């Protein structure tokens, strides 16, 4: 039985979502929403899917929508998610979940009250390199992440912390099982936009672990590195190229190196499959709503530290 899905937003990520959804046998794309009528005509001509400009009119053309994919500018996430959750619709929302922790907690409480799934699009959790590295991570002392890329002109409505760094914030929090109370020291620069384009954060957790995160969206190179340092081993993870290197001490007190080439998967497709299963089979998704607002909380602390 197909799950009826509505896609809201036809920007860069929205078009990727649409492509994946159209190739999923257990999904029916019941409607597409975007404020740009030109994009709508393109969709009608190529896919023959009902198109509307206002998400509030969705139920006028399809009253049996089970789930929505929200891929709009982040300052609209709270309003749109609230509209659908109040009507009992399951929601997949692109990162960042909302623009601030207050809205994130509010929409999370609403989803819990209504019993709907609220999944957040932190797709790096599905990266095979990270999933492989997790098996070797035990007691992290230092977490170092670098995420850089050339300027694309996308996501200029948010700063680099909420745009890029939030991926590594989510990965970091997913492997720190203890209390996430922390102290944050951060630095940042505005280069091409009114918001931050480069940021570095040092996060000191109560359990002694330290995170050192760097994000740059105006770089000359593309890099996604996530490294974890423990007392007797280091796990180096190249998220971009699917490569994991473990350096550890052996029984002779010598260093030995283990390397894995993990390959790549379609992370967007995997997270959408989880969302569909959450609706049809009531299976809890990997990235839960609590993960979404925990990441936003740390991102807000980083941004506030930079502003100070």
N, C-alpha and C positions, 0 to 999 in steps of 0.2 A: 504493500500500500504506500502510495507516494505522500510525502509531507509537503504541505503547501507553504511556500516561503515567499516573502516579499523582500525585495532588495531596495534599500533607501540610500541613495547617493551613487552617482556614476562618475566619480573622479577616478584617479589612478587606481586605488585599491578596489573601488567599487566595480570597475570593469573586470578586474582580475577575479573578484568574487563571482560575478555574473558568468564568466567563462567556465569556472569550476562547477557552478550550480547547474548549468545547462548540460553538463556532461555526467551528472549524477542520476542514475536510473531511479533512485528512490526519492527524487525531489521534483516538484512541479513549481516553477517560478510563476506565481500567480499575478504578480504586479511588480513594476519597477517605478521608483519615485525619484525625481530630481527637479530642482527649480529651473533648470535649463531646458527649455522646450526643444531646442535644436538637438540636444542629446537624445531626447525622447523620440523624436522623429527617426533618428538613426536606429534606435532600438526597434521601433515599430516596423521599419523597413527590413531590418536584418533578422529579427527574431519573432516578430509578430506577438509580442507580449504586451498586455495592457500597460499603458503608461499614464501617470498623473504627475502633476507638479507639486501637490500639497499632500503630505503624508496623512493629514487628518481626513482626507477623502478616500483613503484606502478601502474602508469597509463598504463604501458605496458601490465599488466594482467587484469586491471579493469579500464576502462575509465569513469565510471559513479559513482565514489565514491562521496558521499554527505558529509560525516563527518569522522573525524579521532579522535581517542583517543590516546593521546601522554603520554606514561607511561615509559619514558626512563630516564636516568640520567639527572639531572636538567641542566647541562652545555650544553646539546643538545637541550633543549626545544626551544630556540629562533630560531635556524637554521631550525629545522623541522617545527615549526609552521609557520614561514615565507614562507617556500617552498609551503605549502598547501594553506595558505590564499591568496597568490599571484595568485593561480589557482582557487580561488573562493570556496574553500572547508571550511566547518564549522569545528571548532577545539575545542575539549575538552582537556584541558591540566592539568596534575597533578600538585599539589603544590610542590615546589614553582613555580610560573608561569615562572620565569626566574631566573638567578643567580644575576641579578643586576637591578636597577631601570631604567637605560638607555635603556636596551634591552626590559624591560617590557613596557615602554612608546612607544617605536618604534613599537613593534608588536601590541600594542593596537591601535595605529594610523592607521596601515595598515589594521587591521580588520574593523575599522570604514570606511575607504576609500573604501574597497571592499564590504562592507555591509554584512560581514559574522559574525556569532556568534562565540565568543571566551569565553568559559566558563572555570572557574578555579575550580579545585577539592578540595575546602575547605569543606569537607564533614560534619564537626561538625555543620554546619548551619542546617543540616537536623535532628540533634539529638533531639528526642522528649522532653528530659529534658530541653534543651536550648530553644526550641520553646515554651515550657510551661512557662519558667521563664521570657521570653521577655514580656509577658502580664503584669507582675508586675513591670517591670523596668521603672522608670519615669525620675528621675534626679540623675544619679549615681555620687557619690562623690569619692568613692574608688572602684576600680575593682581589685580583687585578683584572680590570676589563678595559679594552680600548675599542672604540667603535668610531670609525671614520669613513667619510665618503665625499666625493665631489659634490658641489652644489647642484641641486636638481630643480629648485624653485618650488618644490612641493612642501606642504605642511608649514607654510610660513605663518599660519595663524597661531602656532605654538612655538615655544623656544626649544632649543636642542635637548634640554633635559627631558621634556615631555615627548619629544619627537624620537630621539635616538637612545639617550641614556636610559630611559625607562625600561627598555628591553633587558639591559644588564642589571638594573635594579631588581626586576622580577626574577631573573636567574639567580641572583645573589640571595634574595630572600627565600627562594625555594630550597636552598641547601643549608640555610641557617635555621635550625629547628627550634632554637631557644627563643627567649624574649627578644623582640625586635627593637627594644628601646635603644636609642643611640644618640651620639653627639656628632654633628656634621660641621665640617669646614669646607668651604667651596670657593671656587674662583671661576670667572667667566668673561667672555668678550663678545661684543656685538661687531660683526664685520659687514655683512650685506643687508641685514634685516634690523628692524626695530627691537626684536627680541634676540636673546643669546644665540650665537652660532657655534661657540666653543665653550665647553665647560669641563672642569675637573672637580671631583668631589672626594673627600676623605671622610669615610663613615666609620666611627668607632662604636662597636656594639658592646652592650653590657657584659657579654660573655668573654670579651677580650678579642674577638675577631675584628679585623679591620678590612674595610673595602676601599679600594682606590679605583675610581671609575673616571674614564676620560671619554668625551664625545666631541666630535668635530664634523660639522656638515658642510664645511667649505675647504676640505682637504684636497690635496693633489692625488691622493691614493685612496683605495678602498680596503678597509681592514675591519675584521671582527674577531677579536681575541678575548678569551675568557680563561684566566689562569688561577689555579688554587694552590696555595702553599700550605703544607702541613709540616709537622715536626720531622718526619723521616721520608717525605716524598713530595713531589710537585707534579701537578697535573696541568699540562699545557693543552689548551683546546683552541684549534683554529676553526671557528664556526663557519667561516666563509668557504673554506676549501675542504671541510670534512676530515680533519686530521687531529688525532689525539696522541700526545706524547707523555708518558709517565716516567719520571726519573725518581728512583728510590734506592735506599740502602738495602743491600742483601745481608745474609748471615755472616759474611766476611767483612762487614762494615765497608763495603765498596759500593760505588754507585753503578746501577745498571739502568738501561734505557729500554722501555717497551713502547712500540709505536703501532698505531692503528690508523688505517685509512677507512673511514666509515661511509664515504659516499654521500649522496644527497637524496632527499625526498621532496615531494611537493608539500611543504608545510601548510600552505593555505588550504589545500585540498584536505589534509589530515584534520585540521581544526574544524573545518566545515562538516566533515564526516562525523566528528564527535558531537557537534551541535545537533545534527539530524538524529543521531542515536539518542541524544539526551531527550529529544522530543518524542521519538517513536518508541524507545525502549526504556526511558527514564534512567539512563546511565549517566552518572555524574561526570562532567567534563574534567579534563586535566587542569585547565585554568579556571578556577572558580571565581565567583564574585569577590570573595574575601581577598584573593590574590590581587585583584584589580585595585581595590582601595588601599591595600598595604603598600603597593608600588607607588600610588599617588601620594600617600602620606610622606614617604621618603623623598619623592620628587619635590614636594612642596617645601620640605626642610632644606633641601639643596638650593632651591631657587631663593628662598628667604635668606639663606646664608650669603649667597652671592649679592643680593640686593643690599644687605647690611655692609 
